[in-house]
Amino acid sequence: METHWSHLQSSGRDKQRKKGFTAGQGGSSGGEDGDRKPKFHLQVKNMKDDMMDRFASIRIPGSKKERPHLPHVKHSSSSEWSSSSAEFEELSSKITSEQEILGLFEKMMEDMNLNDDKKAPLREKDLTTKREMVIQYIVTASKTGSVCSSHQISPQEFLGELKSGVTDERLMACLDSLRVSLTSNPVSWVQSFGHEGLGLLLDILEKLLHKKHQDKPDKKSQHKVIQCLKAFMNNKYGLERILSEEKCLSLLARAIDPTQPAMMTDVVKLLSAICIVGEENTLEKVLEAVTTAGEHRATERFSPIVEGLRDRSVQLQVACMQLINALVTSPDELDFRLHIRNEFIRSGLREILPHLTTIRNDALDIQLKVFEEHREEDLMELSHRLEDIKSELDDVGDVFNVVQSMVKDTGAEVYFLSILQHLMLIRNDYFVRPVSNQPVKPLPARHHQPCD
C-alpha cells in the first residue's frame, strides 16, 4: 500500500485524490459493486456457466509463491485435470464476436486486479491477441478451478476451517495460508470468500481483542487477521466490503497497540488508506472509532498514534505520520483541520517532531514535509481570514458584540469570560498597557470530540 501515498505527498488538497486512490498494491480494481454477486458475471452465448465459475480459483500469472499447507483439508487428485488443448479448441469455436471478446477481455483484467496504467498497454493489442489471452486465461482457470492442485485451497474450505473454531497454532496456520490465498488469487476468489469470510475474520479479531490476558499466540493471531484484512481490501470489492462493516473500523482502532509495532504498522496503514479512499463521512467514522477506542483505554484518543512515533521502528513511525497526515488533511473545513492538528500537537506530537527530523529516512522525510507544508498552508489561510476580519470590522465595540453573540449560551462563553478577565490583569497605566507583554496562566485544555 506504500505506493498510494503519493496522494499525501502533494502540498495541495485536490479533492479528486480520494477518487483516484486505490487500496491495494495492484492499483485500482475493476471488482464488482458492493452487493454480493456471483463470482464472475459474463453474458456469453453457448458457454457453460460452470466454465466461468472456474475463474474463482485461478492464480495471477507470474505468482509462484507457494501456499502454506492448511491442516485437515483434503485435496483432489491432479489426474482429474482436463486437457488444456482440447478446451482451448472448444472455446476458440465459441468465442468469436468482437463484442464478446472485448467484454471478456475487460473482465479478465478486472479479475487480475490490474490498475489503469497496466490495462492501457493491454487494450492496445489487436483483437486476435486479446482473444488468445482470454481463452488461455479461461483454460488456466478450468485447470486450477475445477480441480484443486496440492497447493490450491478453495474459499469454502477456508470458511469451514474458520467456522470450526480453531485456535492457537492451527488458527495461525489457517490465517497465514488464507493471507497468501487472498494476496495471490484474483478478485473473483476474494468475492467467493466474500461477506461471510470477512465476518468470520472480524469475529475472530473481536474475540482476541476482548481477551484480558493475551498470550503470544493470541497476539500473533491478531496480526495474522490484520494481514488477512489488508489482503482482502486489496481490490475494489474487498474495500467496499470493509467499509460496509460497521464494527470493522472500531476493531481496527482498538488494534492500534504500540506494544506490537509490526501489527500496529499494518493497522495504521489500513486506517490511513480508508481515510483517503472512503466516502465523505468515512473520516467521521474513523474518528468516532478512534475516540471510542480511546475511551475504552481511558486515554486521549490520539495518544496511541503519537506513542507509535516514539518506537524505534522507522516503518511504524512512517505509518503513524501517514495516518496523522490522512486525518489532518482530509477535512475540507479549515477549522476542522486546525482542530485535529492541534489535538495531535497537545497529545505529544510537538515534543516528538524535532527528534523525527533527525532520523535519516526518505519515506519519513516525505511525511514530515507533507505535515509541515499543510500546516503552513493552513496558517496562511488563517492569516488571510484575519486580514478579511480586520478590513470589515475595525471598531472595538463591533468586534466585541460579534464575539459575544457567537459564544453566548455555548460552552465557549466561560472561556471568553476568562480571556476578558485575564485582560483585566494588565496594569492600569496609560503608557504601559499598549506594550504590556506579561505572561498569564494558560486556559485549561478541553477534551475534544470528533467534531466541534
Secondary structure, 3 states (H helix, E strand, C coil): CHHHHHHCCCCCCCCHHHHHCCCCCCCCCCCCCCCCCCCCCCCCCCCCHHHHHHHHHCCCCCCCCCCCCCCCCCCCCHHHCCCHHHHHHHHHHHCCCHHHHHHHHHHHHHHCCCCHHHHHHHHCCCHHHHHHHHHHHHHHHHHHHCCCCCCCCCHHHHHHHHHCCCCHHHHHHHHHHHHHHHHHCCHHHHHHHHHHHHHHHHHHHHHHHHCCCCCHHHHHHHHHHHHHHHHHCCCHHHHHHHHHCHHHHHHHHHCCCCCCHHHHHHHHHHHHHHHHHCCCCHHHHHHHHHHHHHHHHCCCCCHHHHHHCCCCCHHHHHHHHHHHHHHHHCCCCHHHHHHHHHHHHHHHHHHHHHHHCCCCCHHHHHHHHHHHHHHHHHHHHHHHHHHHHHHHCCCHHHHHHHHHHHHCCCCCHHHHHHHHHHHCCCCCCCCCHHHCCCCCCCCCCCCCCCCC
